[in-house]
Every structure is written in structure tokens, then in C-alpha cells.
């Protein structure tokens, strides 16, 4: 369970996101159920760049995302670094810290002829057998509490960007069902997915819907974005995946209530938070 101090830090991060989102690209989200993949459980602890070893990242170099591509494996950093990265030819994707409130960074080397139209992140490879340990799933905002153990998710949110494109189209695919969930395996909640794809471009006004125009991510471009991820594995008792843990919004209400109750109550909460 997150402490009040941690919850407050998360809330501060959410406020920062809201304050800086105007400098980022616009984002659209789509979920494709695809083939339901089964996992044994979600650990419930924070997932960082260090925890995503085994993830596969594919870069696409044609507008249709069907032609030339490059696939690399995610490399976790040294133990305790909380960091990891996927490094390709002229591009790299980095993440350090809890994916709930720490940004991912996509960058392109200067002086290259890179034309990157999209990325696909696969938390684990396709499998008909239940995945049991050390795999990654991508956790969307809704449903509110989602799959048991997944805590609350977060859709991709572009914080800041540098490039001639202005829109990121995100597609989540292959919904994931946990055997630890109360529903049968054939009834996934719809919040966690095996893979996600990003595509860069602009939205052209049109009736009835705008048209998406692919625009490449090129040398010197950069994108900072938020996207929550979870780790497959045995549940860690007492960590955020446990259903008794407060969501950030709930934690804020709780903090307000405690403040209204008076200093003595706040002192008691701080003492219990140390235990």
C-alpha cells in the first residue's frame, strides 16, 4: 500500500502533467481486443524500466507500418537503477522510475537519416499458454479499478514533443485476462493489453472526422509521454495491487479529510505511516 507521502508525490506528479500537457502532442486512443492472452497474476508492485526485461520494441520506417522495420529487445539497467531502454539504429526509448508517474522518452540521434513512423511495444510474445512470470502488460485508465492486482492504469499522455508532427495515434491490442481475477478467463476486464502501437502524424480537419496524415519522427525529434505498465508474476502482499489500497484521487480526499480532522489526527497518521 502506498504511504500518504507517496500518494502526495503521485498527486503532485498528476498536477505537473496537467500543467505541461498543453506543450505536448494531441493523442487518440483505440483498443483492439485481438486474441485474449492469459496471465497467472499481476504483481501489484510498481513497474519501472528495470522490470521490463523481455519486452520487444519494433520501429517502423514506412507510413503504413508494414514495410521496413527494426526490432530490438528492452534492456533493463543495472539492479537498483529503476531504468531500462530499447536502443535501435538512430533512435532509442528510455524509461526510469515508476511508470505510473515517470515519463518515457523517445529520441532520435542528430545527424541521421531516420524516418520513424511508429513504434510497437510487446510486453511479452504471443503464447497460447498462461504467462506466469516477469512479463509486462500495458494498463489503460478504464475500467476504474480494472483487473485484480493491476491497480489503476493510465492511458498514454504526451507531455512534451519536438517535431513537425502534432498527433500520436495509440492502439492497444491483445487484451489480457488474469487467472487470479474473479471472472472466468473468457471475460477479460479490458484494461490490460499485451501490446501497444504508437504512430506519429497530424490530424487534418475533415467532415465528419479528421483525417490522420502520417509524419515521420526524424533526427533531433523527441517525445516525452506517460504510460502505465504492470508486471506479471506472483502478487506482492500489501503493495498497490491489493484492492484495499487508495487510488490517487481517493488518497487526496483522505488527506483533505485528515487535515479537516485536526493536527492530532494528522500526527497519528504520520506515526502509522512509518510502520
C-alpha positions as a Markdown table, in Angstrom:
| # | Residue | x | y | z |
|---|---|---|---|---|
| 1 | Unk | 0.0 | 0.0 | 0.0 |
| 2 | Unk | 1.3 | 3.5 | -0.8 |
| 3 | Unk | 2.1 | 5.7 | 2.1 |
| 4 | Unk | 0.5 | 9.2 | 2.4 |
| 5 | Unk | 3.8 | 10.7 | 1.4 |
| 6 | Unk | 4.0 | 8.6 | -1.7 |
| 7 | Unk | 0.4 | 9.3 | -2.6 |
| 8 | Unk | 1.0 | 13.0 | -2.2 |
| 9 | Unk | 4.0 | 12.7 | -4.5 |
| 10 | Unk | 1.8 | 11.0 | -7.1 |
| 11 | Unk | -0.8 | 13.7 | -6.8 |
| 12 | Unk | 1.9 | 16.3 | -7.4 |
| 13 | Unk | 3.0 | 14.4 | -10.5 |
| 14 | Unk | -0.6 | 14.4 | -11.8 |
| 15 | Unk | -0.8 | 18.2 | -11.3 |
| 16 | Unk | 2.5 | 18.6 | -13.2 |
| 17 | Unk | 1.2 | 16.5 | -16.0 |
| 18 | Unk | -1.9 | 18.7 | -16.3 |
| 19 | Unk | 0.2 | 21.8 | -16.3 |
| 20 | Unk | 2.6 | 20.7 | -19.0 |
| 21 | Unk | 0.2 | 18.7 | -21.3 |
| 22 | Unk | -0.5 | 21.8 | -23.4 |
| 23 | Unk | 3.1 | 21.6 | -24.7 |
| 24 | Unk | 2.6 | 18.0 | -25.9 |
| 25 | Unk | 1.0 | 16.4 | -28.9 |
| 26 | Unk | -2.6 | 15.5 | -29.0 |
| 27 | Unk | -3.3 | 11.8 | -28.6 |
| 28 | Unk | -6.1 | 9.5 | -29.7 |
| 29 | Unk | -6.6 | 6.0 | -28.2 |
| 30 | Unk | -8.0 | 2.8 | -29.6 |
| 31 | Unk | -8.3 | -0.7 | -28.1 |
| 32 | Unk | -8.4 | -3.8 | -30.3 |
| 33 | Unk | -9.3 | -7.0 | -28.3 |
| 34 | Unk | -7.4 | -9.2 | -30.7 |
| 35 | Unk | -6.6 | -12.6 | -29.2 |
| 36 | Unk | -7.1 | -12.8 | -25.5 |
| 37 | Unk | -3.8 | -13.7 | -23.7 |
| 38 | Unk | -3.8 | -15.2 | -20.3 |
| 39 | Unk | -1.5 | -14.5 | -17.3 |
| 40 | Unk | -1.4 | -16.1 | -13.9 |
| 41 | Unk | -1.5 | -12.8 | -11.8 |
| 42 | Unk | -0.2 | -9.2 | -11.6 |
| 43 | Unk | 2.4 | -8.5 | -9.0 |
| 44 | Unk | 0.9 | -5.2 | -7.8 |
| 45 | Unk | 4.2 | -3.5 | -7.2 |
| 46 | Unk | 5.4 | -0.5 | -9.2 |
| 47 | Unk | 6.8 | -1.3 | -12.6 |
| 48 | Unk | 9.9 | 0.5 | -13.7 |
| 49 | Unk | 12.2 | 0.4 | -16.7 |
| 50 | Unk | 14.3 | -2.1 | -14.7 |
| 51 | Unk | 11.3 | -4.5 | -14.6 |
| 52 | Unk | 10.5 | -4.7 | -18.3 |
| 53 | Unk | 13.2 | -7.1 | -19.5 |
| 54 | Unk | 11.9 | -9.3 | -22.2 |
| 55 | Unk | 9.8 | -6.6 | -23.8 |
| 56 | Unk | 10.2 | -6.3 | -27.6 |
| 57 | Unk | 10.1 | -3.0 | -29.4 |
| 58 | Unk | 9.7 | -2.6 | -33.2 |
| 59 | Unk | 10.4 | 0.6 | -35.1 |
| 60 | Unk | 8.6 | 1.1 | -38.4 |
| 61 | Unk | 10.1 | 3.2 | -41.2 |
| 62 | Unk | 7.2 | 3.3 | -43.7 |
| 63 | Unk | 3.9 | 5.3 | -43.3 |
| 64 | Unk | 1.7 | 2.1 | -43.4 |
| 65 | Unk | 3.8 | 0.4 | -40.7 |
| 66 | Unk | 4.0 | -2.6 | -42.9 |
| 67 | Unk | 7.4 | -2.2 | -44.7 |
| 68 | Unk | 10.9 | -1.8 | -43.4 |
| 69 | Unk | 11.2 | -2.2 | -39.6 |
| 70 | Unk | 13.7 | -2.9 | -36.9 |
| 71 | Unk | 13.1 | -5.0 | -33.7 |
| 72 | Unk | 15.1 | -4.8 | -30.6 |
| 73 | Unk | 14.8 | -6.1 | -27.0 |
| 74 | Unk | 14.3 | -4.0 | -24.0 |
| 75 | Unk | 17.4 | -3.8 | -21.9 |
| 76 | Unk | 16.9 | -3.4 | -18.1 |
| 77 | Unk | 19.5 | -1.3 | -16.4 |
| 78 | Unk | 21.7 | -2.4 | -13.5 |
| 79 | Unk | 20.0 | -3.6 | -10.4 |
| 80 | Unk | 18.5 | -0.8 | -8.4 |
| 81 | Unk | 18.7 | 1.8 | -11.3 |
| 82 | Unk | 14.9 | 1.6 | -11.9 |
| 83 | Unk | 15.8 | 2.3 | -15.6 |
| 84 | Unk | 15.8 | 0.5 | -18.9 |
| 85 | Unk | 15.9 | 1.2 | -22.6 |
| 86 | Unk | 15.4 | -0.1 | -26.2 |
| 87 | Unk | 18.2 | 1.2 | -28.5 |
| 88 | Unk | 17.8 | 1.0 | -32.2 |
| 89 | Unk | 19.6 | 2.4 | -35.3 |
| 90 | Unk | 19.4 | 6.2 | -34.7 |
| 91 | Unk | 16.6 | 6.0 | -32.1 |
| 92 | Unk | 16.1 | 5.0 | -28.5 |
| 93 | Unk | 13.3 | 4.7 | -26.0 |
| 94 | Unk | 14.1 | 5.1 | -22.3 |
| 95 | Unk | 12.1 | 4.8 | -19.1 |
| 96 | Unk | 13.3 | 5.3 | -15.5 |
| 97 | Unk | 11.1 | 5.1 | -12.4 |
| 98 | Unk | 7.5 | 4.1 | -11.7 |
| 99 | Unk | 5.6 | 4.1 | -15.0 |
| 100 | Unk | 2.6 | 5.5 | -13.2 |
| 101 | Unk | 4.2 | 8.9 | -12.6 |
| 102 | Unk | 7.6 | 8.8 | -14.5 |
| 103 | Unk | 7.8 | 9.6 | -18.2 |
| 104 | Unk | 9.1 | 7.5 | -21.1 |
| 105 | Unk | 11.4 | 9.3 | -23.5 |
| 106 | Unk | 11.7 | 8.6 | -27.2 |
| 107 | Unk | 14.6 | 10.4 | -29.0 |
| 108 | Unk | 16.4 | 10.3 | -32.3 |
| 109 | Unk | 20.1 | 10.9 | -32.9 |
| 110 | Unk | 21.0 | 14.1 | -34.7 |
| 111 | Unk | 22.8 | 13.7 | -38.0 |
| 112 | Unk | 21.0 | 10.6 | -39.1 |
| 113 | Unk | 18.5 | 9.9 | -42.0 |
| 114 | Unk | 16.0 | 8.4 | -39.6 |
| 115 | Unk | 12.3 | 8.4 | -40.7 |
| 116 | Unk | 10.5 | 6.7 | -37.9 |
| 117 | Unk | 6.7 | 6.5 | -38.4 |
| 118 | Unk | 5.7 | 4.4 | -35.5 |
| 119 | Unk | 6.7 | 2.0 | -32.6 |
| 120 | Unk | 5.1 | -1.2 | -31.4 |
| 121 | Unk | 5.8 | -2.4 | -27.8 |
| 122 | Unk | 5.1 | -6.0 | -27.0 |
| 123 | Unk | 5.2 | -6.8 | -23.3 |
| 124 | Unk | 5.5 | -10.5 | -24.0 |
| 125 | Unk | 5.5 | -12.7 | -27.1 |
| 126 | Unk | 2.3 | -14.3 | -28.3 |
| 127 | Unk | 1.6 | -17.5 | -26.4 |
| 128 | Unk | -1.3 | -19.9 | -26.0 |
| 129 | Unk | -0.1 | -20.9 | -22.6 |
| 130 | Unk | -0.7 | -18.7 | -19.4 |
| 131 | Unk | 2.2 | -16.4 | -18.9 |
| 132 | Unk | 3.4 | -16.7 | -15.3 |
| 133 | Unk | 6.4 | -14.5 | -14.5 |
| 134 | Unk | 8.4 | -11.3 | -15.4 |
| 135 | Unk | 6.4 | -10.1 | -18.4 |
| 136 | Unk | 4.9 | -6.6 | -19.0 |
| 137 | Unk | 1.3 | -5.6 | -19.7 |
| 138 | Unk | 0.1 | -2.1 | -20.6 |
| 139 | Unk | -2.6 | -0.8 | -18.2 |
| 140 | Unk | -5.3 | 1.6 | -19.5 |
| 141 | Unk | -7.2 | 4.2 | -17.5 |
| 142 | Unk | -10.6 | 2.5 | -17.7 |
| 143 | Unk | -12.2 | 0.5 | -16.2 |
| 144 | Unk | -11.6 | 2.4 | -13.0 |
| 145 | Unk | -10.0 | -0.4 | -10.8 |
| 146 | Unk | -9.5 | -2.9 | -13.6 |
| 147 | Unk | -8.1 | -6.4 | -13.4 |
| 148 | Unk | -7.3 | -7.6 | -9.9 |
| 149 | Unk | -3.7 | -6.7 | -9.0 |
| 150 | Unk | -3.3 | -4.1 | -11.8 |
| 151 | Unk | -4.2 | -1.1 | -9.6 |
| 152 | Unk | -5.4 | 1.9 | -11.6 |
| 153 | Unk | -4.0 | 2.3 | -15.1 |
| 154 | Unk | -3.0 | 5.3 | -17.2 |
| 155 | Unk | -3.6 | 5.9 | -21.0 |
| 156 | Unk | -0.7 | 7.3 | -23.0 |
| 157 | Unk | -0.4 | 11.0 | -22.4 |
| 158 | Unk | 2.1 | 13.1 | -24.4 |
| 159 | Unk | 3.8 | 15.6 | -22.1 |
| 160 | Unk | 6.2 | 17.3 | -24.5 |
| 161 | Unk | 7.3 | 16.9 | -28.1 |
| 162 | Unk | 9.7 | 18.3 | -30.6 |
| 163 | Unk | 9.0 | 17.6 | -34.3 |
| 164 | Unk | 6.8 | 18.5 | -37.3 |
| 165 | Unk | 4.1 | 16.1 | -36.3 |
| 166 | Unk | 1.5 | 17.1 | -33.7 |
| 167 | Unk | -0.6 | 14.0 | -33.0 |
| 168 | Unk | 0.2 | 10.5 | -31.6 |
| 169 | Unk | -2.3 | 7.7 | -32.5 |
| 170 | Unk | -2.1 | 4.9 | -29.9 |
| 171 | Unk | -3.6 | 1.4 | -30.5 |
| 172 | Unk | -3.7 | -1.2 | -27.6 |
| 173 | Unk | -4.0 | -4.8 | -28.8 |
| 174 | Unk | -4.5 | -8.3 | -27.4 |
| 175 | Unk | -6.4 | -7.9 | -24.2 |
| 176 | Unk | -5.1 | -9.8 | -21.2 |
| 177 | Unk | -7.1 | -11.9 | -18.7 |
| 178 | Unk | -5.7 | -12.8 | -15.3 |
| 179 | Unk | -6.4 | -16.3 | -13.8 |
| 180 | Unk | -6.4 | -14.5 | -10.4 |
| 181 | Unk | -9.4 | -12.4 | -11.5 |
| 182 | Unk | -12.9 | -13.4 | -10.2 |
| 183 | Unk | -14.3 | -13.5 | -13.7 |
| 184 | Unk | -13.7 | -16.6 | -15.9 |
| 185 | Unk | -10.7 | -16.4 | -18.3 |
| 186 | Unk | -13.0 | -15.8 | -21.2 |
| 187 | Unk | -14.2 | -12.5 | -19.7 |
| 188 | Unk | -11.2 | -10.1 | -19.6 |
| 189 | Unk | -11.9 | -6.7 | -17.9 |
| 190 | Unk | -10.5 | -4.8 | -20.9 |
| 191 | Unk | -7.9 | -2.6 | -19.1 |
| 192 | Unk | -4.6 | -4.5 | -19.7 |
| 193 | Unk | -3.1 | -5.4 | -23.0 |
| 194 | Unk | -0.1 | -7.4 | -24.4 |
| 195 | Unk | 0.9 | -4.8 | -26.9 |
| 196 | Unk | 0.6 | -1.1 | -27.9 |
| 197 | Unk | 1.5 | 0.8 | -31.0 |
| 198 | Unk | 2.3 | 4.5 | -31.5 |
| 199 | Unk | 2.1 | 6.3 | -34.8 |
| 200 | Unk | 3.2 | 9.9 | -35.5 |
| 201 | Unk | 1.4 | 12.4 | -37.7 |
| 202 | Unk | -1.1 | 15.3 | -38.0 |
| 203 | Unk | -4.8 | 15.5 | -37.9 |
| 204 | Unk | -6.3 | 17.2 | -41.0 |
| 205 | Unk | -9.8 | 18.7 | -40.4 |
| 206 | Unk | -12.4 | 16.9 | -42.4 |
| 207 | Unk | -16.1 | 16.1 | -42.2 |
| 208 | Unk | -17.4 | 14.1 | -40.4 |
| 209 | Unk | -14.0 | 13.0 | -38.9 |
| 210 | Unk | -10.5 | 14.4 | -39.2 |
| 211 | Unk | -8.0 | 12.5 | -41.4 |
| 212 | Unk | -4.8 | 11.2 | -39.9 |
| 213 | Unk | -1.7 | 12.1 | -42.0 |
| 214 | Unk | 1.5 | 10.1 | -41.1 |
| 215 | Unk | 4.5 | 12.3 | -40.5 |
| 216 | Unk | 7.9 | 10.8 | -39.6 |
| 217 | Unk | 9.8 | 11.2 | -36.3 |
| 218 | Unk | 13.2 | 12.3 | -37.6 |
| 219 | Unk | 16.7 | 13.2 | -36.3 |
| 220 | Unk | 16.6 | 15.6 | -33.4 |
| 221 | Unk | 12.9 | 14.8 | -32.6 |
| 222 | Unk | 11.8 | 13.9 | -29.0 |
| 223 | Unk | 8.7 | 12.7 | -27.3 |
| 224 | Unk | 8.0 | 12.5 | -23.5 |
| 225 | Unk | 5.0 | 10.5 | -22.6 |
| 226 | Unk | 3.3 | 8.8 | -19.7 |
| 227 | Unk | 2.0 | 5.2 | -19.9 |
| 228 | Unk | 1.3 | 2.9 | -17.0 |
| 229 | Unk | 2.7 | -0.7 | -17.2 |
| 230 | Unk | 2.3 | -3.6 | -14.9 |
| 231 | Unk | 4.4 | -6.7 | -14.2 |
| 232 | Unk | 3.2 | -10.3 | -14.5 |
| 233 | Unk | 4.1 | -12.5 | -11.5 |
| 234 | Unk | 3.1 | -13.6 | -8.0 |
| 235 | Unk | 1.1 | -11.0 | -6.0 |
| 236 | Unk | 3.2 | -8.9 | -3.6 |
| 237 | Unk | 1.0 | -8.6 | -0.4 |
| 238 | Unk | 0.4 | -5.0 | 0.8 |
| 239 | Unk | 1.5 | -3.4 | -2.5 |
| 240 | Unk | -0.7 | -1.1 | -4.7 |
| 241 | Unk | -2.3 | -4.0 | -6.5 |
| 242 | Unk | -4.1 | -5.1 | -3.3 |
| 243 | Unk | -7.7 | -3.9 | -3.6 |
| 244 | Unk | -7.5 | -2.1 | -0.2 |
| 245 | Unk | -5.0 | 0.5 | -1.5 |
| 246 | Unk | -6.3 | 4.0 | -2.1 |
| 247 | Unk | -6.3 | 5.4 | -5.6 |
| 248 | Unk | -4.6 | 8.8 | -6.0 |
| 249 | Unk | -7.9 | 10.6 | -6.2 |
| 250 | Unk | -9.1 | 8.7 | -3.1 |
| 251 | Unk | -5.9 | 9.5 | -1.3 |
| 252 | Unk | -6.4 | 13.2 | -2.0 |
| 253 | Unk | -9.9 | 13.1 | -0.4 |
| 254 | Unk | -8.4 | 11.2 | 2.5 |
| 255 | Unk | -5.7 | 13.8 | 3.0 |
| 256 | Unk | -8.3 | 16.6 | 2.9 |
| 257 | Unk | -10.4 | 14.7 | 5.5 |
| 258 | Unk | -7.4 | 14.2 | 7.8 |
| 259 | Unk | -6.5 | 17.8 | 7.5 |
| 260 | Unk | -10.0 | 18.8 | 8.5 |
| 261 | Unk | -9.9 | 16.4 | 11.5 |
| 262 | Unk | -7.1 | 18.5 | 13.1 |
| 263 | Unk | -3.4 | 18.3 | 13.8 |
| 264 | Unk | -3.7 | 15.5 | 16.3 |
| 265 | Unk | -5.2 | 13.2 | 13.7 |
| 266 | Unk | -2.5 | 14.1 | 11.2 |
| 267 | Unk | 0.2 | 13.3 | 13.7 |
| 268 | Unk | -1.4 | 9.9 | 14.3 |
| 269 | Unk | -1.4 | 9.2 | 10.5 |
| 270 | Unk | 2.2 | 10.1 | 10.2 |
| 271 | Unk | 3.2 | 7.8 | 13.0 |
| 272 | Unk | 1.2 | 4.9 | 11.5 |
| 273 | Unk | 2.8 | 5.7 | 8.1 |
| 274 | Unk | 6.2 | 4.9 | 9.5 |
| 275 | Unk | 5.2 | 1.4 | 10.5 |
